[in-house]
Amino acid sequence: MAVYEYRCATCEKITTLWCAIAERPASVPCEHCGKTAHRIVSGGAVRLSSASKVARLDPKYEKRVDQAIRNTPLADPDRLLRRMKPFSKDPSK
């Protein structure tokens, strides 16, 4: 299903229609005034995964993060992992 938007020539309000690409009409009746509304080009939205967002980051960002971690030891996300001790195999402890 795709989202199509139609603008009324009379009242200038936008009507939204969900339909299959093969079924999209060239014009629809306006939801507000009932006159003919014609299809307009509207902005689309894309949902990105976290991996694709990271891949699109500027390479300078990683250098800045590394520099911040070097300058501020408390900013290092691995500092707590380094302090952890392995679990004891003895269940009584």
PyMOL Python script that loads the backbone (N, CA, C, O; Angstrom):
from pymol import cmd

cmd.read_pdbstr("""\
ATOM      1  N   MET A   1       0.839  -1.180   0.000  1.00  0.00           N
ATOM      2  CA  MET A   1       0.000   0.000   0.000  1.00  0.00           C
ATOM      3  C   MET A   1       0.883   1.243   0.000  1.00  0.00           C
ATOM      4  O   MET A   1       1.931   1.298   0.644  1.00  0.00           O
ATOM      5  N   ALA A   2       0.424   2.213  -0.734  1.00  0.00           N
ATOM      6  CA  ALA A   2       1.140   3.475  -0.816  1.00  0.00           C
ATOM      7  C   ALA A   2       0.215   4.602  -0.361  1.00  0.00           C
ATOM      8  O   ALA A   2      -1.008   4.464  -0.375  1.00  0.00           O
ATOM      9  N   VAL A   3       0.816   5.706   0.037  1.00  0.00           N
ATOM     10  CA  VAL A   3       0.064   6.875   0.467  1.00  0.00           C
ATOM     11  C   VAL A   3       0.126   7.911  -0.647  1.00  0.00           C
ATOM     12  O   VAL A   3       1.210   8.263  -1.113  1.00  0.00           O
ATOM     13  N   TYR A   4      -1.025   8.394  -1.069  1.00  0.00           N
ATOM     14  CA  TYR A   4      -1.092   9.433  -2.095  1.00  0.00           C
ATOM     15  C   TYR A   4      -1.828  10.632  -1.508  1.00  0.00           C
ATOM     16  O   TYR A   4      -2.775  10.482  -0.737  1.00  0.00           O
ATOM     17  N   GLU A   5      -1.375  11.822  -1.887  1.00  0.00           N
ATOM     18  CA  GLU A   5      -2.019  13.040  -1.423  1.00  0.00           C
ATOM     19  C   GLU A   5      -2.602  13.792  -2.613  1.00  0.00           C
ATOM     20  O   GLU A   5      -2.015  13.846  -3.694  1.00  0.00           O
ATOM     21  N   TYR A   6      -3.758  14.361  -2.381  1.00  0.00           N
ATOM     22  CA  TYR A   6      -4.485  15.096  -3.421  1.00  0.00           C
ATOM     23  C   TYR A   6      -4.835  16.471  -2.869  1.00  0.00           C
ATOM     24  O   TYR A   6      -5.291  16.583  -1.732  1.00  0.00           O
ATOM     25  N   ARG A   7      -4.624  17.520  -3.667  1.00  0.00           N
ATOM     26  CA  ARG A   7      -4.961  18.881  -3.255  1.00  0.00           C
ATOM     27  C   ARG A   7      -6.190  19.347  -4.029  1.00  0.00           C
ATOM     28  O   ARG A   7      -6.288  19.186  -5.246  1.00  0.00           O
ATOM     29  N   CYS A   8      -7.114  19.922  -3.288  1.00  0.00           N
ATOM     30  CA  CYS A   8      -8.336  20.446  -3.883  1.00  0.00           C
ATOM     31  C   CYS A   8      -8.031  21.801  -4.531  1.00  0.00           C
ATOM     32  O   CYS A   8      -7.377  22.651  -3.927  1.00  0.00           O
ATOM     33  N   ALA A   9      -8.509  21.993  -5.761  1.00  0.00           N
ATOM     34  CA  ALA A   9      -8.293  23.264  -6.465  1.00  0.00           C
ATOM     35  C   ALA A   9      -9.175  24.357  -5.876  1.00  0.00           C
ATOM     36  O   ALA A   9      -8.855  25.538  -6.012  1.00  0.00           O
ATOM     37  N   THR A  10     -10.268  23.996  -5.229  1.00  0.00           N
ATOM     38  CA  THR A  10     -11.198  24.985  -4.684  1.00  0.00           C
ATOM     39  C   THR A  10     -10.795  25.457  -3.289  1.00  0.00           C
ATOM     40  O   THR A  10     -10.613  26.654  -3.068  1.00  0.00           O
ATOM     41  N   CYS A  11     -10.655  24.520  -2.346  1.00  0.00           N
ATOM     42  CA  CYS A  11     -10.370  24.905  -0.956  1.00  0.00           C
ATOM     43  C   CYS A  11      -8.891  24.766  -0.582  1.00  0.00           C
ATOM     44  O   CYS A  11      -8.505  25.166   0.517  1.00  0.00           O
ATOM     45  N   GLU A  12      -8.057  24.212  -1.463  1.00  0.00           N
ATOM     46  CA  GLU A  12      -6.606  24.065  -1.254  1.00  0.00           C
ATOM     47  C   GLU A  12      -6.249  23.107  -0.111  1.00  0.00           C
ATOM     48  O   GLU A  12      -5.094  23.078   0.316  1.00  0.00           O
ATOM     49  N   LYS A  13      -7.196  22.335   0.388  1.00  0.00           N
ATOM     50  CA  LYS A  13      -6.897  21.377   1.458  1.00  0.00           C
ATOM     51  C   LYS A  13      -6.431  20.062   0.845  1.00  0.00           C
ATOM     52  O   LYS A  13      -6.724  19.758  -0.311  1.00  0.00           O
ATOM     53  N   ILE A  14      -5.698  19.288   1.646  1.00  0.00           N
ATOM     54  CA  ILE A  14      -5.108  18.043   1.163  1.00  0.00           C
ATOM     55  C   ILE A  14      -5.913  16.849   1.646  1.00  0.00           C
ATOM     56  O   ILE A  14      -6.298  16.774   2.813  1.00  0.00           O
ATOM     57  N   THR A  15      -6.163  15.918   0.737  1.00  0.00           N
ATOM     58  CA  THR A  15      -6.850  14.665   1.027  1.00  0.00           C
ATOM     59  C   THR A  15      -5.836  13.541   0.876  1.00  0.00           C
ATOM     60  O   THR A  15      -5.104  13.495  -0.113  1.00  0.00           O
ATOM     61  N   THR A  16      -5.785  12.633   1.846  1.00  0.00           N
ATOM     62  CA  THR A  16      -4.839  11.522   1.827  1.00  0.00           C
ATOM     63  C   THR A  16      -5.573  10.235   1.474  1.00  0.00           C
ATOM     64  O   THR A  16      -6.668   9.978   1.974  1.00  0.00           O
ATOM     65  N   LEU A  17      -4.963   9.426   0.608  1.00  0.00           N
ATOM     66  CA  LEU A  17      -5.584   8.180   0.154  1.00  0.00           C
ATOM     67  C   LEU A  17      -4.553   7.058   0.213  1.00  0.00           C
ATOM     68  O   LEU A  17      -3.436   7.201  -0.285  1.00  0.00           O
ATOM     69  N   TRP A  18      -4.939   5.937   0.828  1.00  0.00           N
ATOM     70  CA  TRP A  18      -4.103   4.733   0.863  1.00  0.00           C
ATOM     71  C   TRP A  18      -4.636   3.784  -0.207  1.00  0.00           C
ATOM     72  O   TRP A  18      -5.813   3.424  -0.185  1.00  0.00           O
ATOM     73  N   CYS A  19      -3.782   3.379  -1.138  1.00  0.00           N
ATOM     74  CA  CYS A  19      -4.217   2.412  -2.150  1.00  0.00           C
ATOM     75  C   CYS A  19      -3.001   1.766  -2.798  1.00  0.00           C
ATOM     76  O   CYS A  19      -1.872   2.225  -2.625  1.00  0.00           O
ATOM     77  N   ALA A  20      -3.245   0.701  -3.543  1.00  0.00           N
ATOM     78  CA  ALA A  20      -2.179   0.035  -4.276  1.00  0.00           C
ATOM     79  C   ALA A  20      -1.735   0.930  -5.434  1.00  0.00           C
ATOM     80  O   ALA A  20      -2.509   1.753  -5.924  1.00  0.00           O
ATOM     81  N   ILE A  21      -0.505   0.766  -5.860  1.00  0.00           N
ATOM     82  CA  ILE A  21       0.032   1.590  -6.942  1.00  0.00           C
ATOM     83  C   ILE A  21      -0.804   1.429  -8.210  1.00  0.00           C
ATOM     84  O   ILE A  21      -1.057   2.409  -8.912  1.00  0.00           O
ATOM     85  N   ALA A  22      -1.230   0.215  -8.506  1.00  0.00           N
ATOM     86  CA  ALA A  22      -2.003  -0.039  -9.719  1.00  0.00           C
ATOM     87  C   ALA A  22      -3.408   0.554  -9.647  1.00  0.00           C
ATOM     88  O   ALA A  22      -4.046   0.736 -10.684  1.00  0.00           O
ATOM     89  N   GLU A  23      -3.906   0.860  -8.442  1.00  0.00           N
ATOM     90  CA  GLU A  23      -5.269   1.343  -8.275  1.00  0.00           C
ATOM     91  C   GLU A  23      -5.366   2.844  -8.030  1.00  0.00           C
ATOM     92  O   GLU A  23      -6.465   3.349  -7.803  1.00  0.00           O
ATOM     93  N   ARG A  24      -4.254   3.570  -8.067  1.00  0.00           N
ATOM     94  CA  ARG A  24      -4.302   4.989  -7.718  1.00  0.00           C
ATOM     95  C   ARG A  24      -5.070   5.795  -8.771  1.00  0.00           C
ATOM     96  O   ARG A  24      -4.771   5.699  -9.961  1.00  0.00           O
ATOM     97  N   PRO A  25      -6.035   6.570  -8.350  1.00  0.00           N
ATOM     98  CA  PRO A  25      -6.792   7.398  -9.293  1.00  0.00           C
ATOM     99  C   PRO A  25      -6.065   8.720  -9.552  1.00  0.00           C
ATOM    100  O   PRO A  25      -5.269   9.168  -8.726  1.00  0.00           O
ATOM    101  N   ALA A  26      -6.341   9.336 -10.693  1.00  0.00           N
ATOM    102  CA  ALA A  26      -5.729  10.623 -11.030  1.00  0.00           C
ATOM    103  C   ALA A  26      -6.333  11.744 -10.189  1.00  0.00           C
ATOM    104  O   ALA A  26      -5.657  12.721  -9.868  1.00  0.00           O
ATOM    105  N   SER A  27      -7.615  11.597  -9.833  1.00  0.00           N
ATOM    106  CA  SER A  27      -8.266  12.598  -8.991  1.00  0.00           C
ATOM    107  C   SER A  27      -9.294  11.908  -8.100  1.00  0.00           C
ATOM    108  O   SER A  27      -9.813  10.842  -8.431  1.00  0.00           O
ATOM    109  N   VAL A  28      -9.575  12.540  -6.964  1.00  0.00           N
ATOM    110  CA  VAL A  28     -10.543  12.012  -6.003  1.00  0.00           C
ATOM    111  C   VAL A  28     -11.413  13.178  -5.520  1.00  0.00           C
ATOM    112  O   VAL A  28     -11.027  14.336  -5.679  1.00  0.00           O
ATOM    113  N   PRO A  29     -12.569  12.893  -4.939  1.00  0.00           N
ATOM    114  CA  PRO A  29     -13.354  13.989  -4.356  1.00  0.00           C
ATOM    115  C   PRO A  29     -12.684  14.482  -3.066  1.00  0.00           C
ATOM    116  O   PRO A  29     -12.173  13.688  -2.275  1.00  0.00           O
ATOM    117  N   CYS A  30     -12.697  15.779  -2.874  1.00  0.00           N
ATOM    118  CA  CYS A  30     -12.101  16.388  -1.677  1.00  0.00           C
ATOM    119  C   CYS A  30     -12.902  15.971  -0.440  1.00  0.00           C
ATOM    120  O   CYS A  30     -14.132  15.974  -0.463  1.00  0.00           O
ATOM    121  N   GLU A  31     -12.195  15.612   0.643  1.00  0.00           N
ATOM    122  CA  GLU A  31     -12.857  15.226   1.890  1.00  0.00           C
ATOM    123  C   GLU A  31     -13.559  16.410   2.546  1.00  0.00           C
ATOM    124  O   GLU A  31     -14.499  16.227   3.321  1.00  0.00           O
ATOM    125  N   HIS A  32     -13.109  17.617   2.240  1.00  0.00           N
ATOM    126  CA  HIS A  32     -13.599  18.802   2.932  1.00  0.00           C
ATOM    127  C   HIS A  32     -14.773  19.476   2.220  1.00  0.00           C
ATOM    128  O   HIS A  32     -15.760  19.849   2.853  1.00  0.00           O
ATOM    129  N   CYS A  33     -14.654  19.629   0.885  1.00  0.00           N
ATOM    130  CA  CYS A  33     -15.711  20.355   0.165  1.00  0.00           C
ATOM    131  C   CYS A  33     -16.406  19.515  -0.912  1.00  0.00           C
ATOM    132  O   CYS A  33     -17.446  19.922  -1.431  1.00  0.00           O
ATOM    133  N   GLY A  34     -15.844  18.349  -1.252  1.00  0.00           N
ATOM    134  CA  GLY A  34     -16.475  17.470  -2.217  1.00  0.00           C
ATOM    135  C   GLY A  34     -16.107  17.744  -3.676  1.00  0.00           C
ATOM    136  O   GLY A  34     -16.487  16.973  -4.557  1.00  0.00           O
ATOM    137  N   LYS A  35     -15.381  18.817  -3.945  1.00  0.00           N
ATOM    138  CA  LYS A  35     -14.950  19.118  -5.317  1.00  0.00           C
ATOM    139  C   LYS A  35     -13.806  18.182  -5.707  1.00  0.00           C
ATOM    140  O   LYS A  35     -13.369  17.375  -4.887  1.00  0.00           O
ATOM    141  N   THR A  36     -13.321  18.274  -6.929  1.00  0.00           N
ATOM    142  CA  THR A  36     -12.264  17.393  -7.421  1.00  0.00           C
ATOM    143  C   THR A  36     -10.898  17.809  -6.879  1.00  0.00           C
ATOM    144  O   THR A  36     -10.526  18.981  -6.932  1.00  0.00           O
ATOM    145  N   ALA A  37     -10.163  16.834  -6.359  1.00  0.00           N
ATOM    146  CA  ALA A  37      -8.797  17.067  -5.873  1.00  0.00           C
ATOM    147  C   ALA A  37      -7.842  16.277  -6.764  1.00  0.00           C
ATOM    148  O   ALA A  37      -8.108  15.124  -7.100  1.00  0.00           O
ATOM    149  N   HIS A  38      -6.732  16.902  -7.143  1.00  0.00           N
ATOM    150  CA  HIS A  38      -5.760  16.279  -8.044  1.00  0.00           C
ATOM    151  C   HIS A  38      -4.504  15.873  -7.277  1.00  0.00           C
ATOM    152  O   HIS A  38      -4.109  16.514  -6.304  1.00  0.00           O
ATOM    153  N   ARG A  39      -3.891  14.786  -7.749  1.00  0.00           N
ATOM    154  CA  ARG A  39      -2.724  14.226  -7.072  1.00  0.00           C
ATOM    155  C   ARG A  39      -1.559  15.205  -7.090  1.00  0.00           C
ATOM    156  O   ARG A  39      -1.300  15.868  -8.094  1.00  0.00           O
ATOM    157  N   ILE A  40      -0.854  15.283  -5.949  1.00  0.00           N
ATOM    158  CA  ILE A  40       0.331  16.131  -5.828  1.00  0.00           C
ATOM    159  C   ILE A  40       1.519  15.261  -5.442  1.00  0.00           C
ATOM    160  O   ILE A  40       1.345  14.135  -4.976  1.00  0.00           O
ATOM    161  N   VAL A  41       2.705  15.777  -5.633  1.00  0.00           N
ATOM    162  CA  VAL A  41       3.922  15.078  -5.225  1.00  0.00           C
ATOM    163  C   VAL A  41       4.229  15.528  -3.805  1.00  0.00           C
ATOM    164  O   VAL A  41       4.395  16.721  -3.549  1.00  0.00           O
ATOM    165  N   SER A  42       4.305  14.586  -2.894  1.00  0.00           N
ATOM    166  CA  SER A  42       4.593  14.913  -1.503  1.00  0.00           C
ATOM    167  C   SER A  42       5.859  14.198  -1.066  1.00  0.00           C
ATOM    168  O   SER A  42       6.316  13.264  -1.726  1.00  0.00           O
ATOM    169  N   GLY A  43       6.416  14.635   0.034  1.00  0.00           N
ATOM    170  CA  GLY A  43       7.646  14.039   0.560  1.00  0.00           C
ATOM    171  C   GLY A  43       7.430  12.632   1.050  1.00  0.00           C
ATOM    172  O   GLY A  43       6.368  12.303   1.578  1.00  0.00           O
ATOM    173  N   GLY A  44       8.415  11.818   0.881  1.00  0.00           N
ATOM    174  CA  GLY A  44       8.334  10.439   1.350  1.00  0.00           C
ATOM    175  C   GLY A  44       9.141  10.254   2.620  1.00  0.00           C
ATOM    176  O   GLY A  44       9.888  11.145   3.026  1.00  0.00           O
ATOM    177  N   ALA A  45       8.993   9.120   3.233  1.00  0.00           N
ATOM    178  CA  ALA A  45       9.733   8.799   4.444  1.00  0.00           C
ATOM    179  C   ALA A  45      10.384   7.436   4.277  1.00  0.00           C
ATOM    180  O   ALA A  45       9.803   6.523   3.691  1.00  0.00           O
ATOM    181  N   VAL A  46      11.588   7.312   4.795  1.00  0.00           N
ATOM    182  CA  VAL A  46      12.318   6.054   4.746  1.00  0.00           C
ATOM    183  C   VAL A  46      12.774   5.731   6.156  1.00  0.00           C
ATOM    184  O   VAL A  46      13.332   6.587   6.843  1.00  0.00           O
ATOM    185  N   ARG A  47      12.544   4.525   6.582  1.00  0.00           N
ATOM    186  CA  ARG A  47      12.977   4.099   7.906  1.00  0.00           C
ATOM    187  C   ARG A  47      14.318   3.394   7.758  1.00  0.00           C
ATOM    188  O   ARG A  47      14.426   2.394   7.049  1.00  0.00           O
ATOM    189  N   LEU A  48      15.339   3.921   8.430  1.00  0.00           N
ATOM    190  CA  LEU A  48      16.682   3.364   8.334  1.00  0.00           C
ATOM    191  C   LEU A  48      16.987   2.493   9.546  1.00  0.00           C
ATOM    192  O   LEU A  48      16.535   2.777  10.655  1.00  0.00           O
ATOM    193  N   SER A  49      17.747   1.443   9.327  1.00  0.00           N
ATOM    194  CA  SER A  49      18.184   0.616  10.434  1.00  0.00           C
ATOM    195  C   SER A  49      19.336   1.311  11.144  1.00  0.00           C
ATOM    196  O   SER A  49      19.932   2.245  10.609  1.00  0.00           O
ATOM    197  N   SER A  50      19.642   0.856  12.338  1.00  0.00           N
ATOM    198  CA  SER A  50      20.755   1.450  13.094  1.00  0.00           C
ATOM    199  C   SER A  50      22.066   1.275  12.344  1.00  0.00           C
ATOM    200  O   SER A  50      22.906   2.175  12.347  1.00  0.00           O
ATOM    201  N   ALA A  51      22.249   0.126  11.703  1.00  0.00           N
ATOM    202  CA  ALA A  51      23.489  -0.127  10.960  1.00  0.00           C
ATOM    203  C   ALA A  51      23.642   0.842   9.794  1.00  0.00           C
ATOM    204  O   ALA A  51      24.743   1.325   9.532  1.00  0.00           O
ATOM    205  N   SER A  52      22.547   1.129   9.091  1.00  0.00           N
ATOM    206  CA  SER A  52      22.654   2.056   7.971  1.00  0.00           C
ATOM    207  C   SER A  52      22.872   3.486   8.452  1.00  0.00           C
ATOM    208  O   SER A  52      23.525   4.273   7.766  1.00  0.00           O
ATOM    209  N   LYS A  53      22.336   3.833   9.620  1.00  0.00           N
ATOM    210  CA  LYS A  53      22.588   5.164  10.181  1.00  0.00           C
ATOM    211  C   LYS A  53      24.059   5.320  10.541  1.00  0.00           C
ATOM    212  O   LYS A  53      24.655   6.364  10.275  1.00  0.00           O
ATOM    213  N   VAL A  54      24.646   4.294  11.142  1.00  0.00           N
ATOM    214  CA  VAL A  54      26.062   4.343  11.508  1.00  0.00           C
ATOM    215  C   VAL A  54      26.927   4.416  10.256  1.00  0.00           C
ATOM    216  O   VAL A  54      27.929   5.131  10.238  1.00  0.00           O
ATOM    217  N   ALA A  55      26.553   3.686   9.214  1.00  0.00           N
ATOM    218  CA  ALA A  55      27.329   3.689   7.977  1.00  0.00           C
ATOM    219  C   ALA A  55      27.312   5.060   7.306  1.00  0.00           C
ATOM    220  O   ALA A  55      28.246   5.404   6.581  1.00  0.00           O
ATOM    221  N   ARG A  56      26.270   5.835   7.537  1.00  0.00           N
ATOM    222  CA  ARG A  56      26.158   7.154   6.915  1.00  0.00           C
ATOM    223  C   ARG A  56      26.841   8.261   7.709  1.00  0.00           C
ATOM    224  O   ARG A  56      26.894   9.403   7.253  1.00  0.00           O
ATOM    225  N   LEU A  57      27.370   7.937   8.900  1.00  0.00           N
ATOM    226  CA  LEU A  57      28.042   8.949   9.708  1.00  0.00           C
ATOM    227  C   LEU A  57      29.311   9.446   9.022  1.00  0.00           C
ATOM    228  O   LEU A  57      29.965   8.715   8.279  1.00  0.00           O
ATOM    229  N   ASP A  58      29.629  10.666   9.281  1.00  0.00           N
ATOM    230  CA  ASP A  58      30.847  11.259   8.750  1.00  0.00           C
ATOM    231  C   ASP A  58      32.049  10.560   9.402  1.00  0.00           C
ATOM    232  O   ASP A  58      32.036  10.349  10.615  1.00  0.00           O
ATOM    233  N   PRO A  59      33.087  10.195   8.633  1.00  0.00           N
ATOM    234  CA  PRO A  59      34.247   9.524   9.223  1.00  0.00           C
ATOM    235  C   PRO A  59      34.932  10.364  10.305  1.00  0.00           C
ATOM    236  O   PRO A  59      35.582   9.813  11.194  1.00  0.00           O
ATOM    237  N   LYS A  60      34.791  11.677  10.239  1.00  0.00           N
ATOM    238  CA  LYS A  60      35.400  12.533  11.261  1.00  0.00           C
ATOM    239  C   LYS A  60      34.758  12.292  12.620  1.00  0.00           C
ATOM    240  O   LYS A  60      35.379  12.544  13.652  1.00  0.00           O
ATOM    241  N   TYR A  61      33.514  11.805  12.628  1.00  0.00           N
ATOM    242  CA  TYR A  61      32.808  11.567  13.882  1.00  0.00           C
ATOM    243  C   TYR A  61      33.550  10.541  14.737  1.00  0.00           C
ATOM    244  O   TYR A  61      33.711  10.741  15.941  1.00  0.00           O
ATOM    245  N   GLU A  62      34.003   9.444  14.123  1.00  0.00           N
ATOM    246  CA  GLU A  62      34.708   8.413  14.879  1.00  0.00           C
ATOM    247  C   GLU A  62      35.994   8.957  15.476  1.00  0.00           C
ATOM    248  O   GLU A  62      36.340   8.623  16.610  1.00  0.00           O
ATOM    249  N   LYS A  63      36.709   9.795  14.725  1.00  0.00           N
ATOM    250  CA  LYS A  63      37.938  10.392  15.246  1.00  0.00           C
ATOM    251  C   LYS A  63      37.637  11.282  16.443  1.00  0.00           C
ATOM    252  O   LYS A  63      38.396  11.299  17.412  1.00  0.00           O
ATOM    253  N   ARG A  64      36.544  12.016  16.383  1.00  0.00           N
ATOM    254  CA  ARG A  64      36.180  12.899  17.491  1.00  0.00           C
ATOM    255  C   ARG A  64      35.792  12.092  18.733  1.00  0.00           C
ATOM    256  O   ARG A  64      36.125  12.475  19.855  1.00  0.00           O
ATOM    257  N   VAL A  65      35.094  10.987  18.532  1.00  0.00           N
ATOM    258  CA  VAL A  65      34.718  10.139  19.664  1.00  0.00           C
ATOM    259  C   VAL A  65      35.966   9.542  20.298  1.00  0.00           C
ATOM    260  O   VAL A  65      36.097   9.537  21.522  1.00  0.00           O
ATOM    261  N   ASP A  66      36.886   9.037  19.475  1.00  0.00           N
ATOM    262  CA  ASP A  66      38.127   8.482  20.008  1.00  0.00           C
ATOM    263  C   ASP A  66      38.916   9.536  20.784  1.00  0.00           C
ATOM    264  O   ASP A  66      39.478   9.250  21.841  1.00  0.00           O
ATOM    265  N   GLN A  67      38.951  10.752  20.251  1.00  0.00           N
ATOM    266  CA  GLN A  67      39.672  11.832  20.929  1.00  0.00           C
ATOM    267  C   GLN A  67      38.990  12.173  22.253  1.00  0.00           C
ATOM    268  O   GLN A  67      39.680  12.408  23.245  1.00  0.00           O
ATOM    269  N   ALA A  68      37.678  12.207  22.297  1.00  0.00           N
ATOM    270  CA  ALA A  68      36.957  12.499  23.533  1.00  0.00           C
ATOM    271  C   ALA A  68      37.205  11.422  24.577  1.00  0.00           C
ATOM    272  O   ALA A  68      37.348  11.732  25.759  1.00  0.00           O
ATOM    273  N   ILE A  69      37.260  10.159  24.160  1.00  0.00           N
ATOM    274  CA  ILE A  69      37.526   9.065  25.102  1.00  0.00           C
ATOM    275  C   ILE A  69      38.941   9.175  25.656  1.00  0.00           C
ATOM    276  O   ILE A  69      39.164   8.938  26.843  1.00  0.00           O
ATOM    277  N   ARG A  70      39.902   9.535  24.800  1.00  0.00           N
ATOM    278  CA  ARG A  70      41.287   9.707  25.281  1.00  0.00           C
ATOM    279  C   ARG A  70      41.373  10.863  26.280  1.00  0.00           C
ATOM    280  O   ARG A  70      42.110  10.777  27.262  1.00  0.00           O
ATOM    281  N   ASN A  71      40.635  11.930  26.038  1.00  0.00           N
ATOM    282  CA  ASN A  71      40.689  13.104  26.912  1.00  0.00           C
ATOM    283  C   ASN A  71      39.905  12.923  28.203  1.00  0.00           C
ATOM    284  O   ASN A  71      40.230  13.554  29.209  1.00  0.00           O
ATOM    285  N   THR A  72      38.885  12.081  28.199  1.00  0.00           N
ATOM    286  CA  THR A  72      38.038  11.875  29.370  1.00  0.00           C
ATOM    287  C   THR A  72      37.878  10.375  29.602  1.00  0.00           C
ATOM    288  O   THR A  72      37.049   9.734  28.956  1.00  0.00           O
ATOM    289  N   PRO A  73      38.668   9.808  30.520  1.00  0.00           N
ATOM    290  CA  PRO A  73      38.587   8.366  30.760  1.00  0.00           C
ATOM    291  C   PRO A  73      37.177   7.894  31.152  1.00  0.00           C
ATOM    292  O   PRO A  73      36.807   6.761  30.846  1.00  0.00           O
ATOM    293  N   LEU A  74      36.393   8.737  31.818  1.00  0.00           N
ATOM    294  CA  LEU A  74      35.043   8.320  32.228  1.00  0.00           C
ATOM    295  C   LEU A  74      34.098   8.192  31.039  1.00  0.00           C
ATOM    296  O   LEU A  74      33.023   7.608  31.169  1.00  0.00           O
ATOM    297  N   ALA A  75      34.482   8.729  29.880  1.00  0.00           N
ATOM    298  CA  ALA A  75      33.639   8.631  28.689  1.00  0.00           C
ATOM    299  C   ALA A  75      33.831   7.312  27.953  1.00  0.00           C
ATOM    300  O   ALA A  75      33.081   7.019  27.022  1.00  0.00           O
ATOM    301  N   ASP A  76      34.807   6.518  28.342  1.00  0.00           N
ATOM    302  CA  ASP A  76      35.093   5.262  27.665  1.00  0.00           C
ATOM    303  C   ASP A  76      33.997   4.238  27.988  1.00  0.00           C
ATOM    304  O   ASP A  76      33.833   3.873  29.152  1.00  0.00           O
ATOM    305  N   PRO A  77      33.249   3.770  26.993  1.00  0.00           N
ATOM    306  CA  PRO A  77      32.166   2.822  27.283  1.00  0.00           C
ATOM    307  C   PRO A  77      32.661   1.457  27.745  1.00  0.00           C
ATOM    308  O   PRO A  77      31.895   0.705  28.348  1.00  0.00           O
ATOM    309  N   ASP A  78      33.905   1.120  27.483  1.00  0.00           N
ATOM    310  CA  ASP A  78      34.432  -0.188  27.880  1.00  0.00           C
ATOM    311  C   ASP A  78      35.071  -0.185  29.261  1.00  0.00           C
ATOM    312  O   ASP A  78      35.538  -1.229  29.716  1.00  0.00           O
ATOM    313  N   ARG A  79      35.104   0.957  29.941  1.00  0.00           N
ATOM    314  CA  ARG A  79      35.790   1.025  31.236  1.00  0.00           C
ATOM    315  C   ARG A  79      35.168   0.090  32.263  1.00  0.00           C
ATOM    316  O   ARG A  79      35.884  -0.487  33.082  1.00  0.00           O
ATOM    317  N   LEU A  80      33.846  -0.070  32.235  1.00  0.00           N
ATOM    318  CA  LEU A  80      33.194  -0.961  33.191  1.00  0.00           C
ATOM    319  C   LEU A  80      33.446  -2.425  32.848  1.00  0.00           C
ATOM    320  O   LEU A  80      33.557  -3.260  33.745  1.00  0.00           O
ATOM    321  N   LEU A  81      33.535  -2.741  31.567  1.00  0.00           N
ATOM    322  CA  LEU A  81      33.824  -4.119  31.168  1.00  0.00           C
ATOM    323  C   LEU A  81      35.220  -4.545  31.619  1.00  0.00           C
ATOM    324  O   LEU A  81      35.427  -5.696  32.005  1.00  0.00           O
ATOM    325  N   ARG A  82      36.166  -3.626  31.571  1.00  0.00           N
ATOM    326  CA  ARG A  82      37.528  -3.965  32.007  1.00  0.00           C
ATOM    327  C   ARG A  82      37.595  -4.202  33.510  1.00  0.00           C
ATOM    328  O   ARG A  82      38.462  -4.944  33.973  1.00  0.00           O
ATOM    329  N   ARG A  83      36.705  -3.593  34.278  1.00  0.00           N
ATOM    330  CA  ARG A  83      36.719  -3.756  35.733  1.00  0.00           C
ATOM    331  C   ARG A  83      36.012  -5.028  36.181  1.00  0.00           C
ATOM    332  O   ARG A  83      36.163  -5.433  37.334  1.00  0.00           O
ATOM    333  N   MET A  84      35.251  -5.664  35.312  1.00  0.00           N
ATOM    334  CA  MET A  84      34.496  -6.853  35.696  1.00  0.00           C
ATOM    335  C   MET A  84      35.421  -8.041  35.914  1.00  0.00           C
ATOM    336  O   MET A  84      36.428  -8.206  35.226  1.00  0.00           O
ATOM    337  N   LYS A  85      35.056  -8.852  36.877  1.00  0.00           N
ATOM    338  CA  LYS A  85      35.808 -10.069  37.183  1.00  0.00           C
ATOM    339  C   LYS A  85      34.987 -11.265  36.697  1.00  0.00           C
ATOM    340  O   LYS A  85      33.758 -11.202  36.699  1.00  0.00           O
ATOM    341  N   PRO A  86      35.640 -12.347  36.281  1.00  0.00           N
ATOM    342  CA  PRO A  86      34.891 -13.523  35.846  1.00  0.00           C
ATOM    343  C   PRO A  86      34.108 -14.142  36.998  1.00  0.00           C
ATOM    344  O   PRO A  86      34.504 -14.031  38.158  1.00  0.00           O
ATOM    345  N   PHE A  87      32.999 -14.792  36.672  1.00  0.00           N
ATOM    346  CA  PHE A  87      32.187 -15.449  37.687  1.00  0.00           C
ATOM    347  C   PHE A  87      32.939 -16.642  38.246  1.00  0.00           C
ATOM    348  O   PHE A  87      33.708 -17.296  37.541  1.00  0.00           O
ATOM    349  N   SER A  88      32.709 -16.917  39.518  1.00  0.00           N
ATOM    350  CA  SER A  88      33.329 -18.058  40.171  1.00  0.00           C
ATOM    351  C   SER A  88      32.618 -19.331  39.734  1.00  0.00           C
ATOM    352  O   SER A  88      31.398 -19.341  39.571  1.00  0.00           O
ATOM    353  N   LYS A  89      33.378 -20.400  39.547  1.00  0.00           N
ATOM    354  CA  LYS A  89      32.787 -21.688  39.164  1.00  0.00           C
ATOM    355  C   LYS A  89      32.176 -22.384  40.376  1.00  0.00           C
ATOM    356  O   LYS A  89      31.348 -23.282  40.226  1.00  0.00           O
ATOM    357  N   ASP A  90      32.578 -21.977  41.560  1.00  0.00           N
ATOM    358  CA  ASP A  90      32.062 -22.573  42.779  1.00  0.00           C
ATOM    359  C   ASP A  90      30.690 -21.970  43.092  1.00  0.00           C
ATOM    360  O   ASP A  90      30.600 -20.767  43.340  1.00  0.00           O
ATOM    361  N   PRO A  91      29.606 -22.784  43.088  1.00  0.00           N
ATOM    362  CA  PRO A  91      28.259 -22.242  43.327  1.00  0.00           C
ATOM    363  C   PRO A  91      28.048 -21.711  44.747  1.00  0.00           C
ATOM    364  O   PRO A  91      27.103 -20.955  44.970  1.00  0.00           O
ATOM    365  N   SER A  92      28.903 -22.082  45.724  1.00  0.00           N
ATOM    366  CA  SER A  92      28.713 -21.632  47.103  1.00  0.00           C
ATOM    367  C   SER A  92      29.205 -20.203  47.281  1.00  0.00           C
ATOM    368  O   SER A  92      28.883 -19.579  48.292  1.00  0.00           O
ATOM    369  N   LYS A  93      29.960 -19.670  46.356  1.00  0.00           N
ATOM    370  CA  LYS A  93      30.514 -18.320  46.516  1.00  0.00           C
ATOM    371  C   LYS A  93      29.652 -17.302  45.865  1.00  0.00           C
ATOM    372  O   LYS A  93      29.967 -16.112  45.902  1.00  0.00           O
TER     373      LYS A  93
END
""", "prot")
cmd.dss("prot")
cmd.show_as("cartoon", "prot")
cmd.util.cbc("prot")
cmd.orient("prot")
